Amino acid sequence: MSNRLDEWDRQVPAAVLARQQQLNSRRRFLAACAALPLLAAVPAGAAEKQSAWQAREPWRTLAAVQEHLFPATGEAPGASQIHALQYLKNVIDLHGIEESEKAFIQNGVQWLNGIARDLYSAGFIELATAEKEKTLRKVALSRAGENWIATLLAYIIEALLTSPAYGGNPNGVGWKWLGHQPGFPQPPANKVYYRL
């Protein structure tokens, strides 16, 4: 298994490393956000019809990772409620991130599933919660794994805080949870910058 982690470390693209340096200041911001009191409870929304792309890999595993990293609680929306997967797909498909970062995100799913199979003889989505946690902690022991998880977390937080016009934070659910009043003017509801 250490060979798999070593191989993964050699494939960290420069764009991902540069992005992680930029995110260091964001991490301090996120730590401050975690200290905010919960000002508004958000009811869990009804499950939406799953799109065909969401049922395919790497999206199924990415959704499971996002939900594990940012689960819903009684007071807080989770990755699925903030449409983190849709936001990530929009970023990958529409927002011109470097091809190396796209490949890194998607290849990370293969590496993650390989490690899950090494540990538990099952893919990540088939694991129990404790097994998922142990698998992600094992992944985080490598530089590439740590960067992969940090990249996914950054996009989850962006989905939480973005304007709904960009595919995350539907109806401002993240803003409501944080007690945030967004700036004005906001794009009208019929003006979106993504496709479903």
TAZI-V382329 format. One record per residue. N is the residue number from 1. D_FIRST is the distance of its C-alpha to the first C-alpha in whole Angstrom. Layout:
BEGIN
n->N d_first->D_FIRST
n->N d_first->D_FIRST
END
This chain:
BEGIN
n->1 d_first->0
n->2 d_first->4
n->3 d_first->5
n->4 d_first->5
n->5 d_first->7
n->6 d_first->9
n->7 d_first->10
n->8 d_first->11
n->9 d_first->13
n->10 d_first->15
n->11 d_first->16
n->12 d_first->18
n->13 d_first->21
n->14 d_first->24
n->15 d_first->26
n->16 d_first->23
n->17 d_first->23
n->18 d_first->27
n->19 d_first->27
n->20 d_first->25
n->21 d_first->28
n->22 d_first->30
n->23 d_first->29
n->24 d_first->29
n->25 d_first->32
n->26 d_first->32
n->27 d_first->29
n->28 d_first->33
n->29 d_first->34
n->30 d_first->32
n->31 d_first->32
n->32 d_first->36
n->33 d_first->36
n->34 d_first->34
n->35 d_first->37
n->36 d_first->39
n->37 d_first->41
n->38 d_first->41
n->39 d_first->44
n->40 d_first->44
n->41 d_first->42
n->42 d_first->41
n->43 d_first->41
n->44 d_first->39
n->45 d_first->39
n->46 d_first->40
n->47 d_first->37
n->48 d_first->37
n->49 d_first->37
n->50 d_first->34
n->51 d_first->34
n->52 d_first->33
n->53 d_first->30
n->54 d_first->29
n->55 d_first->28
n->56 d_first->26
n->57 d_first->22
n->58 d_first->21
n->59 d_first->24
n->60 d_first->23
n->61 d_first->20
n->62 d_first->21
n->63 d_first->24
n->64 d_first->22
n->65 d_first->20
n->66 d_first->23
n->67 d_first->25
n->68 d_first->22
n->69 d_first->23
n->70 d_first->26
n->71 d_first->28
n->72 d_first->32
n->73 d_first->34
n->74 d_first->37
n->75 d_first->38
n->76 d_first->36
n->77 d_first->35
n->78 d_first->31
n->79 d_first->29
n->80 d_first->31
n->81 d_first->34
n->82 d_first->34
n->83 d_first->33
n->84 d_first->30
n->85 d_first->28
n->86 d_first->32
n->87 d_first->32
n->88 d_first->28
n->89 d_first->29
n->90 d_first->33
n->91 d_first->31
n->92 d_first->29
n->93 d_first->32
n->94 d_first->35
n->95 d_first->34
n->96 d_first->33
n->97 d_first->30
n->98 d_first->29
n->99 d_first->27
n->100 d_first->24
n->101 d_first->24
n->102 d_first->24
n->103 d_first->21
n->104 d_first->19
n->105 d_first->20
n->106 d_first->20
n->107 d_first->16
n->108 d_first->15
n->109 d_first->15
n->110 d_first->13
n->111 d_first->10
n->112 d_first->11
n->113 d_first->12
n->114 d_first->9
n->115 d_first->7
n->116 d_first->10
n->117 d_first->10
n->118 d_first->7
n->119 d_first->9
n->120 d_first->12
n->121 d_first->13
n->122 d_first->15
n->123 d_first->15
n->124 d_first->15
n->125 d_first->19
n->126 d_first->19
n->127 d_first->18
n->128 d_first->20
n->129 d_first->21
n->130 d_first->19
n->131 d_first->16
n->132 d_first->16
n->133 d_first->17
n->134 d_first->14
n->135 d_first->12
n->136 d_first->14
n->137 d_first->14
n->138 d_first->10
n->139 d_first->10
n->140 d_first->13
n->141 d_first->12
n->142 d_first->11
n->143 d_first->15
n->144 d_first->14
n->145 d_first->13
n->146 d_first->16
n->147 d_first->18
n->148 d_first->17
n->149 d_first->18
n->150 d_first->21
n->151 d_first->22
n->152 d_first->22
n->153 d_first->24
n->154 d_first->27
n->155 d_first->28
n->156 d_first->28
n->157 d_first->30
n->158 d_first->32
n->159 d_first->33
n->160 d_first->34
n->161 d_first->36
n->162 d_first->37
n->163 d_first->41
n->164 d_first->41
n->165 d_first->42
n->166 d_first->38
n->167 d_first->37
n->168 d_first->35
n->169 d_first->37
n->170 d_first->40
n->171 d_first->43
n->172 d_first->42
n->173 d_first->40
n->174 d_first->38
n->175 d_first->41
n->176 d_first->43
n->177 d_first->40
n->178 d_first->40
n->179 d_first->44
n->180 d_first->44
n->181 d_first->47
n->182 d_first->46
n->183 d_first->48
n->184 d_first->51
n->185 d_first->51
n->186 d_first->48
n->187 d_first->48
n->188 d_first->50
n->189 d_first->48
n->190 d_first->49
n->191 d_first->47
n->192 d_first->44
n->193 d_first->41
n->194 d_first->39
n->195 d_first->39
n->196 d_first->38
END
